[in-house]
Amino acid sequence: MRFLFTILAKTHSSHGQFRFEVVKALLICFLVFSSQGVAADFLALDGEDSARVPWRLKADLLSYDKANDLYTASGNVRITRGASSITADTVRVDVPANTVDASGQVVMTIGNDVVRGNRIVVNSREQTGVIYDGRIFFSESHFHITGNRIVKTGEQTYFIDDYSVTACDGESPDWKITGKDLDITVEGYGTCKHAAFYTKSLPLLYVPYLVFPVKVKRQTGLLLPNFAYSERDGFEYNLPFFWAINESSDATYYQNYMDRRGMKHGLEYRYILSRESKGAVMCDYLYDRRIDDGGEFEGYRGDNELRLNRKRWWFRMKNNQDLTGGFMAKMDVDVVSDQDYLREFTEGYSGFELTDEYFRKEYARDIDDYTDTIRTNQLTVDKNWSQYSLNGAILWYDDVIVRNNNSSEDTTLQQLPSVTFTALMQQIGQTPFLFDLASFYKHSWRRSGTRGHSAELYPRVYCPVRLGRFDFEPSAGLRETAWLAERCQEQEDKHGFRGLYDLKGDLSTELVRIFRIKGDRVDKIKHSITPRIFYSYIPDLDQEDIPSFVERAPGENLLTYSIINYFTAKQKQRPSPDPESPSDRYQYHDFCRLELSQSYDIAEARRKRVDDQYERRPFSDLKAALEINPCRNVSLDYDTSWDPYDGECKNHNTSLSLSDLRGDRLSVEHRYARGTSETILAETSLNIYKGLWLNIQHEHDLYDHQDIMSAIGCSFTTQCWSLFLTYKDEKGGEKKFTYMIKLSGFN
C-alpha cells in the first residue's frame, strides 16, 4: 500500500508541490492523436526534474471537459513510466480536485510489485486514496495482501476493512493471516480485530484484538524459536529477541532453556559505522547443573579431562575499523570457559557452527575449530600499498586447559607485539633482476620459559631467464636474524646474530598437444604436461645456542621433482534461443588434473652412518593427487603418499560426489592413515517428492570398528513454508532431535 501512493506522488517537486501540469500536457498531446489511438512521444519534466523518466499514455479515446478541467481516457488505457505502469478501462483526471480515478480491471505495476483492483482513486493533494477489491503483491518479500477496501487515510496512515495476508500463491493458500479493521501508522503501530492464523481453511490461532509495531525499517521483536531434545540436555528451546537499536546497530538476546542443564543466556551486538568499519560482539553464559567429575555425568566423552566448573561461558568478537591514512585495524577475540564448551554446544542459534559461518561470511575470517583447546586472539593494524605492506599485531594464544588448571608452567608463546614489512616481487630498475623482501620484529613472551625480542631481514633476488623451451628462475636470499633474550637457558646466548644465505632454482617447461575430437559436445581436448625441478639449499649451522623463541632455520639440500597433467575440453555450448547470438560458441572445462611429486634429500644421501643409526633414506614419499570432473554433476578427488622403502601406502584420501539436475546429491569420503586411523563418511540428500527431501549422514571408524556419527533428517519445503526434522546419534551415545517450522517472509 505504501509503495502504491509513493509512486503516484512521484511527480512532486523539491518544494513538495504536485506537478499536475505534466499530466495535463500528456493528455493534451494525446488529444491530437485520439482518433487514431497513437501513443505520444516521451515528454520530459522541466526544471531540476528534467533528467527523470517521463510518462507515456495510450488509450482508444481521449476527451477533455474544458468547463470542469476534466480529462478522460477510455478503452485499453495504459500509462507507463520507466518500470511502472497502470492499465485500466477508464482513467479520469480532475485537475481542480487533484484526483485520479481509474476503474475497470485496474492493474498497477511498480517494478515487480503489482496492485490490482476494480477501482483506484487517488487524491494527490491530500495524499489519500482507495483501492476497491484490492490485491497487492510485493515481489521482494513475496507477500500477497487482499482487502475489500484498502484506504490510504493520510500521509503515513492506512486502513483495510477485511484483509488477508499470505506468502503463498494461489486462490487457496497453505497459510494466511486474516482479520478486520486493520489500522496502520507507518513507523508507528497497527491495530486489528479478530486476527486469525489459518492453514488452508483450518483456523489454528485467534486473537480478538492485536496491537503490533509497524516499521518499514528493521523491527524490534521476537524471532522464531528453535526446539530440540537430547539425552544430554533434555528438552530444549531457544527464544531469540531482536532489538533494532538504530540504523547502524542492533542486538539479539537468546534464552536457551535446557531442562537438564539450566538456562543459557546469549547476547549478540552488531554495528556498522561505514562500509569498512563494523563489528560483532557475542557472549553466552550458562550456570550448568551438571559437572564432569568422572561420575554418572561424563560430560564430553572425547577427552580424559574433567570439567568441574559450573559457570560456563563463551566470549567472541570480530571488529574491522578503518583508520586514517589508509590503515585498517582488525580485532579477533575468542575466549571460552572450558575445553568442553564448544564441543557440547556446536549447534543452535548461538552455537559454534552458526557463529563460525557468520564470521566467515561477514568478516572473511573464521575462528579456531571447536576441538582446539588453544584459542587465537589478535589485534592487527595493516597498511597496504601496490607492492608493499606493513602489519602490526598483538597475538595471544589462550590455552584453556592450562588456564583452568592454574598452571604456572604455561609455555605458550605469545607475540606482544609483532611488526612485519613485506615487499612483493618487483623489478630492480631496468635490470633483468627481481627482488622481494620479508622482515619482522617480534617480542615473544611466555609465562614460563625463554622469552625476548627478535628481528629479521630477509631479502631475495631473482633472475628469471628463458633457456630454449625451459623457464629457469634462480634466486638467492640472505636471512639476517638478531635477538635479545629477557630470559633464557644457561646454554643459550642472551643476545646474538645469525646470518644465513640460501639458494634456490626453479626449472620448468610446458608440453601441449591438441586432440581433435569433433564430437557432438566436445570439439577438442588439450593435454598439457608441466614437468618441474626445484632445488633448495640452506647451509646446516649449529643453532643449539639460539633461544627457543627464535625460529630455527634447519639446513636443507633438497631436490624436488614433479609433473602435472592438465586436461581441458573445448565444449560446444547448447544453441541459444536468441537468433542474434553467435552460432559457434564454446566453453572450456578443466576436467582432469594429475600431479606426481617426490623429493631427494642430498644431505641425507651424504650422511655418514654410525653402526647403530638407521639406514639412509634420501627419497621422500611419492605423492600423487588426482582431480576428475567429467561434468558438473560428478567429481572425484584422490591423494596419497607411498613409502618407497616399505613399499606401502602411508595415507590416502578419496572423495566422490554425485548429483543430478533435481538437486539429489551423494558424497562418500574415505580417509586412511596407516596404523592410526581409517574413517568413511557418507552423505546423501534425496528429493523424494516435490519439496520433500531426505538427508542421511553416517560416519564410521574402520580402525576402531565403531560408529562416529549417524544423522537422518527430512525437510519439506513449499513455496511459502518449510518444515525441518533432524535426529542425530553421536559417538558416546549422545542423541539429539531438532525440529523447526519456517514461514516465508518471517525471520
Protein Blocks (a to p, Z undefined) as FASTA:
>chain_A
ZZmmmmmmmmpcfkopacfklmmmmmmmmmmmmmnopacdddddehjllmpccdddddfb
dcddfklopacdeehiacdehjbccddfbdcddfklopacdeehiacdehjaccddfbdc
ddfklopaddehiacddfklopacddfbdcdfbfkbccdfbdcddfbecjbdfbdcddeh
iacdehiacddehiacdehjbcfbdcfbdcddddfbdceddddddddddfklopaddddd
dddfblmbccdddddddfknopcddddddddfbfmlccdddddddddfbdcehiabnoja
kbcbdcfbfbdcddddddddddehhiacdddddddfbfklmmmmmgcjklmklmmmmmmm
mnopacddfkbcbdcdddddddddfkbccdddddddddfklmmnopakbcbdcddddddd
ddddddehjbfbdcdddddddddddfbdcddddddddddddddddehjaccddddddddd
ddddfbdcfkbcfbdcdddddddddddddddddddfkpaklmbdcddddddddddddddd
dfklpcfkbccddddddddddddddddddddddddfblkbcfbdcddddfbdcddddddd
fklmmpccdfkbccddfbccddddddddfbfkbccdddddddfklopafbdcdddddddf
kopacdddddddehkaccddddddddfbghiacdddddddfklopafbdcdddddddfkb
ccdddddddehhiacdddddddehiZZ
